[in-house]
Amino acid sequence: MNTKLSRATVVVLASLTVFLCCLSVAEAYTTSLIDVEAPEEVGIGQPFLVKVSSPYILDDLSVSWEGREVTPAAVETGGGYSALVILGVNLKRESGVGVLKVSANLWGHSRRVEKHLEIVPVAYPKETLSVPPKMVKPPQETLNRIARERKLIRQTLETSSSVQQWDMPFTRPVKGKILSRFGLHRTFNGDTKRRHTGLDFRAWEGTPLHSMAGGTVLVVDHLYFAGNCAFIDHGNGLISLYWHMSKVLVKAGDTLEPGQVVGLSGATGRVTGAHLHLAIFAQGMSIDPEPFFNGTLAIDGDK
C-alpha cells in the first residue's frame, strides 16, 4: 500500500489549511471590530441588555433575536460608537439555546457576529383570584369585541420604530408596593388559568401614573379586560402598556417625556381593586417589568 500522498493531494491539503487559517483570522478580525456584550444565560420571560460597540462608525446596524430584528442607531461615545438594545425571552418559550446575530457595515463591508445564549427555566409561583363571572366567561355578545381587541393589541405590539426614545435608568411609574408579579400561573374563580403578563402596583384610585421613559403614545382606548389603557412606544421595539386607569390624560400621537403623567389609577376592566397593571413587550415578546426598576437590567460589568 502506497502511503505517500500525491503532489495534488498535498497542494489541496495545504490550500485547505491556509483557507481555515484565513477564516479564523477573519472571524477574530470581525470580533475585534465589533464588540457585542450580552449575558451568557437568560431566564424565560426575562429582559436583557445587549451593547454593540466599535471604534468605527456602525452603518446599517442590525440585531436579530428569536426571529425578530431591530435596527438601533449607534451613537458616538468617547471611544467610538455604541448602541444599547433591550431584548427578552418570551414567557411561552422553552429552555434551550438562542442565537443572537449582529451585523453592521464598516467601511462599506458587511461584518457579522453571533453569540449563543443559554435560555434557562424560571420558577413562577401560582395565584388564585376572584373576579365577576363575566370577566372569566364573557357573555356571547362580548366575544366578538374581545377578538377585535386582541387583534388590535397584537398589531400594536408589532410596532418597532427606529428612533430610540428610552434611556436608563427607567422611571418607576408609581411608588406603590408590588402586589402581583410577572409570570404568575393564575386561577380565576377556581377553574380558569392564565399567565400574568405584567406587574401590578398598588395605586389608590386617582393616583398619578408616570411614563417609565420617553415615548410616543400609540393607542388610547377602553378594552374589555384592560379597561382604560394606553400603549406607549419607546422605540426599537420596546412598548409599555398601562391598564385599568380611571382616567387617561394623554392621547394617541402624544410625545412623552420620562416621568410624564399618563393617567390616573383606577379599577376599570378585569380587576379586584384599583391598581396599575404595567406590561412591557420587547419585539412583541412579553417580558418581566421588574428588572427595569430594581437595578438588575444592566450589562454584567455595570451592575
VOTORTI-275838 format. One record per residue (C-alpha): residue number from 1; residue in one letter; chain; x, y, z. Coordinates in steps of 0.02 Angstrom, whole numbers, plus 50000, padded with zeros to 5 digits. Example, Ala and Ser with C-alpha at 12.3 -4.5 7.8 and 13.67 -1.06 7.14 Angstrom:
2
+-----+---+---+-------+-------+-------+
|   k | r | c |    xx |    yy |    zz |
+-----+---+---+-------+-------+-------+
|   1 | A | A | 50615 | 49775 | 50390 |
|   2 | S | A | 50684 | 49947 | 50357 |
+-----+---+---+-------+-------+-------+
This chain:
303
+-----+---+---+-------+-------+-------+
|   k | r | c |    xx |    yy |    zz |
+-----+---+---+-------+-------+-------+
|   1 | M | A | 50000 | 50000 | 50000 |
|   2 | N | A | 50071 | 50169 | 49949 |
|   3 | T | A | 50065 | 50286 | 50100 |
|   4 | K | A | 50140 | 50434 | 50009 |
|   5 | L | A | 50023 | 50574 | 49963 |
|   6 | S | A | 50016 | 50634 | 49785 |
|   7 | R | A | 50076 | 50809 | 49746 |
|   8 | A | A | 49898 | 50861 | 49703 |
|   9 | T | A | 49834 | 50799 | 49871 |
|  10 | V | A | 49970 | 50893 | 49964 |
|  11 | V | A | 49925 | 51052 | 49871 |
|  12 | V | A | 49740 | 51030 | 49913 |
|  13 | L | A | 49776 | 50999 | 50097 |
|  14 | A | A | 49892 | 51149 | 50105 |
|  15 | S | A | 49763 | 51259 | 50021 |
|  16 | L | A | 49629 | 51199 | 50143 |
|  17 | T | A | 49742 | 51237 | 50291 |
|  18 | V | A | 49776 | 51412 | 50228 |
|  19 | F | A | 49588 | 51439 | 50199 |
|  20 | L | A | 49543 | 51384 | 50376 |
|  21 | C | A | 49679 | 51494 | 50449 |
|  22 | C | A | 49617 | 51643 | 50348 |
|  23 | L | A | 49438 | 51608 | 50403 |
|  24 | S | A | 49492 | 51602 | 50586 |
|  25 | V | A | 49588 | 51765 | 50567 |
|  26 | A | A | 49439 | 51846 | 50479 |
|  27 | E | A | 49322 | 51795 | 50621 |
|  28 | A | A | 49442 | 51863 | 50752 |
|  29 | Y | A | 49464 | 52022 | 50649 |
|  30 | T | A | 49275 | 52048 | 50640 |
|  31 | T | A | 49257 | 52018 | 50826 |
|  32 | S | A | 49391 | 52147 | 50861 |
|  33 | L | A | 49299 | 52273 | 50753 |
|  34 | I | A | 49127 | 52242 | 50831 |
|  35 | D | A | 49111 | 52204 | 51017 |
|  36 | V | A | 48946 | 52126 | 51073 |
|  37 | E | A | 48910 | 52119 | 51260 |
|  38 | A | A | 48767 | 52006 | 51312 |
|  39 | P | A | 48732 | 51886 | 51457 |
|  40 | E | A | 48783 | 51705 | 51438 |
|  41 | E | A | 48613 | 51646 | 51501 |
|  42 | V | A | 48440 | 51723 | 51512 |
|  43 | G | A | 48285 | 51665 | 51604 |
|  44 | I | A | 48120 | 51630 | 51516 |
|  45 | G | A | 48013 | 51787 | 51521 |
|  46 | Q | A | 48159 | 51898 | 51570 |
|  47 | P | A | 48230 | 52052 | 51482 |
|  48 | F | A | 48414 | 52079 | 51447 |
|  49 | L | A | 48528 | 52213 | 51379 |
|  50 | V | A | 48642 | 52198 | 51227 |
|  51 | K | A | 48779 | 52326 | 51197 |
|  52 | V | A | 48858 | 52336 | 51025 |
|  53 | S | A | 49014 | 52444 | 51010 |
|  54 | S | A | 49154 | 52480 | 50889 |
|  55 | P | A | 49294 | 52607 | 50871 |
|  56 | Y | A | 49221 | 52642 | 50699 |
|  57 | I | A | 49054 | 52704 | 50630 |
|  58 | L | A | 48924 | 52565 | 50629 |
|  59 | D | A | 48815 | 52587 | 50475 |
|  60 | D | A | 48656 | 52485 | 50447 |
|  61 | L | A | 48670 | 52406 | 50620 |
|  62 | S | A | 48551 | 52260 | 50643 |
|  63 | V | A | 48520 | 52148 | 50793 |
|  64 | S | A | 48421 | 51987 | 50768 |
|  65 | W | A | 48350 | 51880 | 50909 |
|  66 | E | A | 48218 | 51743 | 50909 |
|  67 | G | A | 48162 | 51782 | 50733 |
|  68 | R | A | 48143 | 51969 | 50764 |
|  69 | E | A | 48255 | 52108 | 50701 |
|  70 | V | A | 48289 | 52280 | 50775 |
|  71 | T | A | 48391 | 52416 | 50691 |
|  72 | P | A | 48461 | 52533 | 50826 |
|  73 | A | A | 48563 | 52686 | 50785 |
|  74 | A | A | 48739 | 52684 | 50855 |
|  75 | V | A | 48789 | 52847 | 50940 |
|  76 | E | A | 48961 | 52921 | 50959 |
|  77 | T | A | 49044 | 52893 | 51127 |
|  78 | G | A | 49212 | 52942 | 51198 |
|  79 | G | A | 49298 | 52792 | 51124 |
|  80 | G | A | 49200 | 52758 | 50967 |
|  81 | Y | A | 49018 | 52711 | 50931 |
|  82 | S | A | 48893 | 52605 | 51026 |
|  83 | A | A | 48710 | 52556 | 51037 |
|  84 | L | A | 48605 | 52479 | 51176 |
|  85 | V | A | 48462 | 52360 | 51137 |
|  86 | I | A | 48334 | 52284 | 51255 |
|  87 | L | A | 48284 | 52107 | 51209 |
|  88 | G | A | 48190 | 51971 | 51302 |
|  89 | V | A | 48139 | 51790 | 51307 |
|  90 | N | A | 47956 | 51756 | 51276 |
|  91 | L | A | 47861 | 51689 | 51426 |
|  92 | K | A | 47798 | 51544 | 51319 |
|  93 | R | A | 47970 | 51491 | 51257 |
|  94 | E | A | 48051 | 51328 | 51312 |
|  95 | S | A | 48228 | 51317 | 51380 |
|  96 | G | A | 48371 | 51288 | 51258 |
|  97 | V | A | 48491 | 51397 | 51160 |
|  98 | G | A | 48453 | 51562 | 51074 |
|  99 | V | A | 48561 | 51638 | 50938 |
| 100 | L | A | 48598 | 51824 | 50943 |
| 101 | K | A | 48653 | 51893 | 50774 |
| 102 | V | A | 48731 | 52064 | 50749 |
| 103 | S | A | 48777 | 52138 | 50582 |
| 104 | A | A | 48841 | 52309 | 50525 |
| 105 | N | A | 48933 | 52391 | 50384 |
| 106 | L | A | 49108 | 52455 | 50420 |
| 107 | W | A | 49200 | 52548 | 50281 |
| 108 | G | A | 49072 | 52480 | 50157 |
| 109 | H | A | 49098 | 52297 | 50207 |
| 110 | S | A | 48970 | 52190 | 50298 |
| 111 | R | A | 49028 | 52120 | 50466 |
| 112 | R | A | 48934 | 51990 | 50569 |
| 113 | V | A | 48948 | 51924 | 50746 |
| 114 | E | A | 48849 | 51781 | 50826 |
| 115 | K | A | 48829 | 51736 | 51008 |
| 116 | H | A | 48740 | 51587 | 51083 |
| 117 | L | A | 48640 | 51621 | 51242 |
| 118 | E | A | 48578 | 51486 | 51359 |
| 119 | I | A | 48392 | 51504 | 51395 |
| 120 | V | A | 48350 | 51435 | 51567 |
| 121 | P | A | 48187 | 51399 | 51659 |
| 122 | V | A | 48118 | 51519 | 51789 |
| 123 | A | A | 48005 | 51460 | 51931 |
| 124 | Y | A | 47850 | 51570 | 51930 |
| 125 | P | A | 47728 | 51545 | 52076 |
| 126 | K | A | 47539 | 51524 | 52073 |
| 127 | E | A | 47400 | 51646 | 52118 |
| 128 | T | A | 47213 | 51625 | 52146 |
| 129 | L | A | 47091 | 51769 | 52116 |
| 130 | S | A | 46904 | 51800 | 52120 |
| 131 | V | A | 46826 | 51916 | 51991 |
| 132 | P | A | 46649 | 51942 | 51922 |
| 133 | P | A | 46596 | 51787 | 51821 |
| 134 | K | A | 46577 | 51890 | 51661 |
| 135 | M | A | 46763 | 51929 | 51668 |
| 136 | V | A | 46806 | 51744 | 51663 |
| 137 | K | A | 46671 | 51682 | 51545 |
| 138 | P | A | 46614 | 51834 | 51446 |
| 139 | P | A | 46438 | 51837 | 51375 |
| 140 | Q | A | 46421 | 51781 | 51195 |
| 141 | E | A | 46385 | 51956 | 51130 |
| 142 | T | A | 46552 | 52015 | 51201 |
| 143 | L | A | 46662 | 51883 | 51119 |
| 144 | N | A | 46673 | 51973 | 50951 |
| 145 | R | A | 46727 | 52132 | 51040 |
| 146 | I | A | 46863 | 52037 | 51134 |
| 147 | A | A | 46926 | 51958 | 50972 |
| 148 | R | A | 46939 | 52130 | 50890 |
| 149 | E | A | 47031 | 52199 | 51041 |
| 150 | R | A | 47155 | 52056 | 51042 |
| 151 | K | A | 47192 | 52088 | 50858 |
| 152 | L | A | 47221 | 52272 | 50897 |
| 153 | I | A | 47341 | 52227 | 51037 |
| 154 | R | A | 47439 | 52106 | 50927 |
| 155 | Q | A | 47454 | 52234 | 50788 |
| 156 | T | A | 47509 | 52370 | 50909 |
| 157 | L | A | 47643 | 52260 | 50987 |
| 158 | E | A | 47720 | 52233 | 50814 |
| 159 | T | A | 47773 | 52417 | 50812 |
| 160 | S | A | 47961 | 52441 | 50803 |
| 161 | S | A | 48007 | 52621 | 50769 |
| 162 | S | A | 48190 | 52653 | 50731 |
| 163 | V | A | 48208 | 52805 | 50846 |
| 164 | Q | A | 48257 | 52756 | 51023 |
| 165 | Q | A | 48165 | 52866 | 51149 |
| 166 | W | A | 48209 | 52771 | 51307 |
| 167 | D | A | 48361 | 52796 | 51414 |
| 168 | M | A | 48423 | 52720 | 51577 |
| 169 | P | A | 48380 | 52723 | 51719 |
| 170 | F | A | 48194 | 52698 | 51695 |
| 171 | T | A | 48063 | 52791 | 51796 |
| 172 | R | A | 47955 | 52689 | 51916 |
| 173 | P | A | 47776 | 52725 | 51861 |
| 174 | V | A | 47706 | 52737 | 52038 |
| 175 | K | A | 47777 | 52723 | 52215 |
| 176 | G | A | 47653 | 52591 | 52273 |
| 177 | K | A | 47714 | 52418 | 52325 |
| 178 | I | A | 47710 | 52274 | 52203 |
| 179 | L | A | 47550 | 52172 | 52227 |
| 180 | S | A | 47565 | 52038 | 52094 |
| 181 | R | A | 47721 | 51990 | 51999 |
| 182 | F | A | 47751 | 51944 | 51819 |
| 183 | G | A | 47735 | 51765 | 51757 |
| 184 | L | A | 47616 | 51701 | 51891 |
| 185 | H | A | 47508 | 51550 | 51849 |
| 186 | R | A | 47337 | 51623 | 51887 |
| 187 | T | A | 47174 | 51538 | 51927 |
| 188 | F | A | 47017 | 51643 | 51913 |
| 189 | N | A | 46861 | 51587 | 52008 |
| 190 | G | A | 46933 | 51414 | 52033 |
| 191 | D | A | 46941 | 51348 | 51855 |
| 192 | T | A | 47014 | 51467 | 51726 |
| 193 | K | A | 47204 | 51477 | 51715 |
| 194 | R | A | 47305 | 51620 | 51640 |
| 195 | R | A | 47484 | 51686 | 51647 |
| 196 | H | A | 47509 | 51858 | 51720 |
| 197 | T | A | 47599 | 51957 | 51586 |
| 198 | G | A | 47628 | 52115 | 51686 |
| 199 | L | A | 47673 | 52189 | 51854 |
| 200 | D | A | 47537 | 52254 | 51971 |
| 201 | F | A | 47574 | 52406 | 52079 |
| 202 | R | A | 47465 | 52465 | 52223 |
| 203 | A | A | 47392 | 52632 | 52171 |
| 204 | W | A | 47236 | 52701 | 52256 |
| 205 | E | A | 47107 | 52769 | 52136 |
| 206 | G | A | 47160 | 52937 | 52065 |
| 207 | T | A | 47346 | 52911 | 52094 |
| 208 | P | A | 47451 | 52988 | 51952 |
| 209 | L | A | 47540 | 52859 | 51843 |
| 210 | H | A | 47703 | 52906 | 51758 |
| 211 | S | A | 47783 | 52853 | 51594 |
| 212 | M | A | 47933 | 52742 | 51629 |
| 213 | A | A | 48031 | 52825 | 51488 |
| 214 | G | A | 48015 | 52944 | 51342 |
| 215 | G | A | 47899 | 52883 | 51207 |
| 216 | T | A | 47755 | 52908 | 51088 |
| 217 | V | A | 47576 | 52859 | 51130 |
| 218 | L | A | 47516 | 52729 | 51006 |
| 219 | V | A | 47342 | 52688 | 51069 |
| 220 | V | A | 47221 | 52754 | 51200 |
| 221 | D | A | 47063 | 52650 | 51220 |
| 222 | H | A | 46941 | 52563 | 51337 |
| 223 | L | A | 46961 | 52374 | 51318 |
| 224 | Y | A | 46856 | 52237 | 51397 |
| 225 | F | A | 46994 | 52162 | 51505 |
| 226 | A | A | 47116 | 52309 | 51513 |
| 227 | G | A | 46988 | 52446 | 51547 |
| 228 | N | A | 47052 | 52621 | 51512 |
| 229 | C | A | 47227 | 52596 | 51443 |
| 230 | A | A | 47372 | 52672 | 51348 |
| 231 | F | A | 47507 | 52592 | 51241 |
| 232 | I | A | 47673 | 52686 | 51232 |
| 233 | D | A | 47809 | 52657 | 51102 |
| 234 | H | A | 47983 | 52689 | 51174 |
| 235 | G | A | 48075 | 52645 | 51013 |
| 236 | N | A | 48169 | 52494 | 50945 |
| 237 | G | A | 48025 | 52376 | 50984 |
| 238 | L | A | 48006 | 52422 | 51168 |
| 239 | I | A | 47822 | 52454 | 51213 |
| 240 | S | A | 47740 | 52481 | 51383 |
| 241 | L | A | 47555 | 52458 | 51424 |
| 242 | Y | A | 47461 | 52548 | 51564 |
| 243 | W | A | 47296 | 52463 | 51610 |
| 244 | H | A | 47143 | 52490 | 51722 |
| 245 | M | A | 47156 | 52680 | 51733 |
| 246 | S | A | 47010 | 52785 | 51795 |
| 247 | K | A | 47061 | 52924 | 51676 |
| 248 | V | A | 47187 | 52935 | 51533 |
| 249 | L | A | 47275 | 53103 | 51519 |
| 250 | V | A | 47364 | 53076 | 51353 |
| 251 | K | A | 47305 | 53043 | 51176 |
| 252 | A | A | 47371 | 52942 | 51029 |
| 253 | G | A | 47516 | 53031 | 50945 |
| 254 | D | A | 47574 | 53124 | 51101 |
| 255 | T | A | 47761 | 53129 | 51132 |
| 256 | L | A | 47801 | 53097 | 51315 |
| 257 | E | A | 47947 | 53143 | 51425 |
| 258 | P | A | 48015 | 53018 | 51553 |
| 259 | G | A | 47906 | 53026 | 51707 |
| 260 | Q | A | 47764 | 53120 | 51622 |
| 261 | V | A | 47591 | 53080 | 51691 |
| 262 | V | A | 47498 | 52957 | 51579 |
| 263 | G | A | 47337 | 52946 | 51680 |
| 264 | L | A | 47258 | 52911 | 51849 |
| 265 | S | A | 47246 | 52742 | 51931 |
| 266 | G | A | 47078 | 52656 | 51931 |
| 267 | A | A | 46983 | 52492 | 51934 |
| 268 | T | A | 46919 | 52476 | 51755 |
| 269 | G | A | 46921 | 52310 | 51661 |
| 270 | R | A | 46956 | 52143 | 51745 |
| 271 | V | A | 47016 | 52191 | 51919 |
| 272 | T | A | 46992 | 52153 | 52103 |
| 273 | G | A | 47025 | 52334 | 52151 |
| 274 | A | A | 47113 | 52493 | 52098 |
| 275 | H | A | 47293 | 52466 | 52042 |
| 276 | L | A | 47412 | 52488 | 51895 |
| 277 | H | A | 47446 | 52340 | 51783 |
| 278 | L | A | 47606 | 52381 | 51689 |
| 279 | A | A | 47656 | 52266 | 51546 |
| 280 | I | A | 47816 | 52280 | 51442 |
| 281 | F | A | 47849 | 52200 | 51274 |
| 282 | A | A | 48014 | 52190 | 51179 |
| 283 | Q | A | 47996 | 52148 | 50994 |
| 284 | G | A | 47821 | 52084 | 51032 |
| 285 | M | A | 47880 | 51969 | 51173 |
| 286 | S | A | 47804 | 51982 | 51346 |
| 287 | I | A | 47943 | 52015 | 51473 |
| 288 | D | A | 47957 | 52047 | 51660 |
| 289 | P | A | 47946 | 52234 | 51701 |
| 290 | E | A | 48027 | 52217 | 51873 |
| 291 | P | A | 48211 | 52218 | 51815 |
| 292 | F | A | 48179 | 52389 | 51736 |
| 293 | F | A | 48158 | 52464 | 51910 |
| 294 | N | A | 48261 | 52358 | 52031 |
| 295 | G | A | 48432 | 52387 | 51954 |
| 296 | T | A | 48458 | 52213 | 51882 |
| 297 | L | A | 48436 | 52262 | 51700 |
| 298 | A | A | 48616 | 52304 | 51659 |
| 299 | I | A | 48769 | 52245 | 51564 |
| 300 | D | A | 48857 | 52122 | 51681 |
| 301 | G | A | 49005 | 52239 | 51709 |
| 302 | D | A | 48889 | 52385 | 51751 |
| 303 | K | A | 48792 | 52303 | 51892 |
+-----+---+---+-------+-------+-------+
